[in-house]
Amino acid sequence: MKRFLTPLLLLLNLAAWSQDAETPALEDVSAWGRYTGENVYVLNPSQNGVFSVQEVTVNGTPYAFNHESNAFEIDLSSIAPNEFVFVKVSHLPNTQPVIVNAESLVQESTFPLPSFIYNKKTKMLEWSDADLDAECTYRLEQLLYGKWITIKKLGKPSEMIAENFLPVMITGMNMFRIVQSAPSGNELASTTIKLKSPNLKVLLLTDRVKDAIEFTAVTHYELYDNNGAFLKRGTAKKIDVSDLPKGTYWVNFDGKEAIVTKK
């Protein structure tokens, strides 16, 4: 009986691989801005009974929707007024769902920054200080876990040591912007750069730790206690938790969520 086991497992693995190989890569449409109290609606086309939309996330969290409907509503009432909201709709290729009232999410005021680009050769974000106001201060932000997080304080143009930055990507859609702060306190954002990254396969090495939480590669992370209280965030391959008491913690990394236990 044993001699039939290996061929059987091989056939099962080949069948699973074949099924994965035939699964088309999903494409995305998205909308974002300040929540104004209105929900958004999605038109979901179908062909031969197969509906386009496969996944929906709101601020990085999966959203349950009617998969077999040509239109559905995304309820945003759990979000506080004026809070930032990012809606991503992942769909089958060669089809195009529509977020009908994306304009109901009010975009933040922008300032022109034509030199702000992503250089595919160097894999760096680049800009020119000649396009910046000498009296204003600037910071570089990345959309992480549904929030704009400062990843680099740039200061005033005269204080900038470099006009480029090597970002740490997460799996899936990456979004970057530069925010301008005027002496009056008013803030404007540049046009958003959107970059899609393949599966980076960043993994948690173990969910039982002593002094450090370790990943297989450098990644963005957020750490929360068991009650959901925020503890720390950053970019690293290893998080020092030697100062934390024993217990259970939540860690967000590379667009994923995991539970770790400190022994």
C-alpha positions as CSV (number, residue, x, y, z in Angstrom):
1,M,0.0,0.0,0.0
2,K,2.9,2.4,0.8
3,R,4.3,2.3,-2.7
4,F,1.0,3.9,-4.0
5,L,1.2,6.7,-1.5
6,T,3.9,8.8,-3.1
7,P,2.4,8.7,-6.7
8,L,-1.0,9.6,-5.2
9,L,0.5,12.6,-3.4
10,L,2.3,13.7,-6.5
11,L,-0.9,13.6,-8.5
12,L,-2.7,15.6,-5.9
13,N,0.1,18.2,-5.8
14,L,0.1,18.4,-9.6
15,A,-3.7,18.9,-9.6
16,A,-3.4,21.7,-7.0
17,W,-0.6,23.4,-9.0
18,S,-2.6,23.2,-12.2
19,Q,-5.6,24.8,-10.5
20,D,-3.4,27.6,-9.1
21,A,-1.7,28.1,-12.5
22,E,-5.2,28.6,-14.1
23,T,-6.3,31.1,-11.5
24,P,-6.0,34.5,-13.1
25,A,-4.3,37.3,-11.3
26,L,-6.7,39.9,-9.9
27,E,-6.7,43.6,-10.8
28,D,-7.7,46.5,-8.6
29,V,-9.8,49.6,-8.7
30,S,-9.8,51.9,-5.7
31,A,-11.1,55.1,-4.2
32,W,-9.9,57.1,-1.2
33,G,-10.4,60.3,0.7
34,R,-12.0,61.8,3.8
35,Y,-15.2,60.0,4.9
36,T,-18.1,62.4,4.5
37,G,-20.9,60.2,5.9
38,E,-21.9,58.6,2.6
39,N,-21.6,55.0,1.6
40,V,-20.1,54.0,-1.8
41,Y,-21.7,51.8,-4.4
42,V,-20.1,49.3,-6.8
43,L,-21.4,48.1,-10.2
44,N,-20.3,44.5,-10.6
45,P,-20.4,43.2,-14.2
46,S,-20.8,39.5,-14.9
47,Q,-20.3,37.1,-17.9
48,N,-22.0,33.8,-18.2
49,G,-22.9,33.9,-14.5
50,V,-19.4,34.7,-13.3
51,F,-19.2,38.0,-11.4
52,S,-16.2,40.3,-11.7
53,V,-15.5,41.4,-8.1
54,Q,-13.7,38.8,-6.0
55,E,-12.5,40.8,-3.0
56,V,-13.2,44.1,-1.3
57,T,-11.1,45.7,1.5
58,V,-11.8,48.9,3.5
59,N,-8.7,50.4,5.1
60,G,-6.9,47.0,4.5
61,T,-9.7,45.0,6.2
62,P,-11.7,42.4,4.2
63,Y,-15.3,43.6,3.6
64,A,-18.1,41.0,3.2
65,F,-20.3,41.7,0.2
66,N,-22.8,39.9,-2.0
67,H,-20.6,38.1,-4.5
68,E,-23.5,37.3,-6.8
69,S,-25.0,40.7,-7.4
70,N,-24.5,43.2,-10.3
71,A,-24.5,46.1,-7.7
72,F,-23.8,46.3,-4.0
73,E,-23.2,48.9,-1.3
74,I,-20.2,49.3,0.9
75,D,-21.2,50.5,4.3
76,L,-18.7,52.9,5.8
77,S,-20.7,53.9,8.8
78,S,-18.1,52.4,11.2
79,I,-15.6,55.1,10.2
80,A,-15.5,58.4,12.0
81,P,-16.3,61.6,10.0
82,N,-13.4,63.1,8.2
83,E,-11.2,60.0,8.8
84,F,-9.2,58.8,5.9
85,V,-10.8,55.8,4.1
86,F,-9.3,53.6,1.3
87,V,-11.6,51.2,-0.6
88,K,-10.0,48.6,-2.8
89,V,-12.0,46.4,-5.2
90,S,-10.2,43.4,-6.6
91,H,-11.7,41.9,-9.8
92,L,-11.1,39.4,-12.6
93,P,-9.1,40.7,-15.5
94,N,-10.9,41.8,-18.7
95,T,-13.8,43.1,-16.6
96,Q,-14.2,46.5,-15.1
97,P,-16.3,47.1,-12.0
98,V,-17.1,50.7,-11.2
99,I,-17.1,52.5,-7.9
100,V,-20.1,54.7,-8.8
101,N,-19.8,57.6,-6.3
102,A,-16.1,57.6,-5.5
103,E,-16.3,61.4,-5.4
104,S,-18.3,61.2,-2.2
105,L,-14.9,60.4,-0.5
106,V,-13.5,63.9,-0.6
107,Q,-9.9,64.0,-1.8
108,E,-7.4,66.0,0.3
109,S,-6.2,69.3,-1.2
110,T,-3.1,68.9,-3.3
111,F,-0.2,70.9,-4.5
112,P,1.7,70.4,-7.8
113,L,4.8,68.4,-7.6
114,P,5.6,67.1,-11.2
115,S,9.1,65.9,-10.2
116,F,7.7,63.4,-7.7
117,I,8.2,60.0,-9.4
118,Y,9.1,56.4,-8.9
119,N,12.3,55.5,-10.7
120,K,12.0,51.9,-11.9
121,K,15.8,51.6,-12.5
122,T,16.9,52.7,-9.0
123,K,13.6,51.6,-7.3
124,M,13.6,54.9,-5.5
125,L,11.1,57.7,-5.0
126,E,12.5,60.9,-6.4
127,W,11.6,64.6,-6.4
128,S,13.3,68.0,-7.0
129,D,13.6,70.6,-4.2
130,A,13.3,73.3,-7.0
131,D,9.5,72.5,-7.0
132,L,9.2,73.0,-3.2
133,D,8.4,76.1,-1.2
134,A,11.4,77.3,0.7
135,E,9.3,78.4,3.7
136,C,7.4,75.1,4.1
137,T,8.4,71.8,5.7
138,Y,7.8,68.4,4.1
139,R,7.4,64.7,5.0
140,L,7.1,61.6,2.9
141,E,4.1,59.3,3.8
142,Q,3.0,55.8,2.8
143,L,-0.5,54.3,3.1
144,L,-0.1,51.4,5.6
145,Y,-3.0,49.5,7.2
146,G,-5.5,52.1,6.0
147,K,-3.6,55.1,7.5
148,W,-1.1,57.6,6.1
149,I,2.1,57.0,8.0
150,T,5.2,59.2,7.9
151,I,8.1,57.2,6.7
152,K,10.6,60.1,6.3
153,K,10.7,63.6,7.7
154,L,12.2,65.7,4.9
155,G,12.2,69.2,6.6
156,K,12.6,72.3,4.5
157,P,14.2,72.2,1.0
158,S,17.4,73.7,2.4
159,E,17.6,70.9,4.9
160,M,17.2,68.0,2.5
161,I,20.3,65.9,2.3
162,A,18.9,63.9,-0.6
163,E,16.1,64.2,-3.1
164,N,15.3,60.5,-3.2
165,F,14.2,57.7,-0.9
166,L,14.3,53.9,-1.1
167,P,10.9,52.7,0.1
168,V,10.0,49.4,1.8
169,M,7.2,47.9,-0.2
170,I,4.3,45.7,1.1
171,T,2.6,43.0,-0.9
172,G,-0.1,44.4,-3.2
173,M,-0.8,48.1,-3.7
174,N,1.6,50.7,-2.3
175,M,0.8,54.4,-2.2
176,F,3.1,57.3,-1.4
177,R,2.7,61.0,-1.2
178,I,4.7,64.1,0.0
179,V,2.9,66.4,2.4
180,Q,3.6,70.1,2.6
181,S,3.2,72.0,5.9
182,A,3.0,75.8,5.7
183,P,4.1,78.1,8.6
184,S,0.4,78.8,9.1
185,G,-0.3,75.2,9.8
186,N,-2.2,74.5,6.6
187,E,-1.2,71.2,4.9
188,L,-1.4,70.0,1.3
189,A,-0.6,66.7,-0.3
190,S,1.1,65.9,-3.5
191,T,-0.4,63.6,-6.2
192,T,-0.3,60.0,-4.9
193,I,2.1,57.6,-6.5
194,K,0.6,54.1,-6.8
195,L,2.8,51.0,-7.1
196,K,1.7,47.4,-7.2
197,S,4.2,44.9,-5.7
198,P,4.1,41.1,-6.2
199,N,3.8,38.7,-3.2
200,L,6.9,39.4,-1.2
201,K,6.4,36.3,0.9
202,V,7.3,38.0,4.2
203,L,6.6,35.6,7.0
204,L,6.6,35.5,10.8
205,L,9.4,33.2,11.9
206,T,7.5,32.0,15.0
207,D,4.4,33.0,16.9
208,R,6.0,32.1,20.3
209,V,8.8,34.6,21.2
210,K,10.9,35.6,24.1
211,D,12.8,38.9,23.4
212,A,12.0,39.6,19.8
213,I,9.5,39.2,17.0
214,E,11.3,38.2,13.8
215,F,10.3,38.2,10.1
216,T,11.9,36.7,7.1
217,A,12.6,40.1,5.6
218,V,12.5,43.8,6.5
219,T,8.9,44.9,6.6
220,H,6.6,47.6,8.0
221,Y,4.9,46.5,11.2
222,E,2.5,47.7,13.9
223,L,2.2,46.1,17.3
224,Y,-0.8,46.0,19.6
225,D,-1.5,44.5,23.0
226,N,-4.3,41.9,23.5
227,N,-6.8,44.7,24.2
228,G,-6.1,46.5,21.0
229,A,-4.0,49.3,22.5
230,F,-1.3,50.5,20.1
231,L,2.3,49.9,21.3
232,K,4.7,50.7,18.4
233,R,5.3,50.8,14.7
234,G,8.3,50.9,12.4
235,T,10.2,49.2,9.7
236,A,12.5,46.3,10.7
237,K,13.3,42.6,10.4
238,K,13.2,42.2,14.2
239,I,11.0,43.9,16.8
240,D,12.5,44.2,20.3
241,V,9.8,43.1,22.8
242,S,12.1,42.5,25.8
243,D,10.5,45.3,27.7
244,L,7.0,44.0,27.3
245,P,5.3,41.7,29.8
246,K,4.4,38.1,29.0
247,G,1.2,37.7,27.1
248,T,-0.6,37.8,23.8
249,Y,0.0,40.5,21.2
250,W,-1.3,41.4,17.7
251,V,1.2,42.3,14.9
252,N,0.4,43.7,11.5
253,F,3.1,43.2,8.8
254,D,3.2,43.2,5.0
255,G,-0.6,43.7,4.9
256,K,-1.2,40.6,7.2
257,E,-2.2,40.1,10.8
258,A,-0.9,37.6,13.3
259,I,-1.1,36.7,17.0
260,V,2.2,36.2,18.9
261,T,2.7,35.0,22.4
262,K,5.6,36.3,24.5
263,K,6.8,33.5,26.9
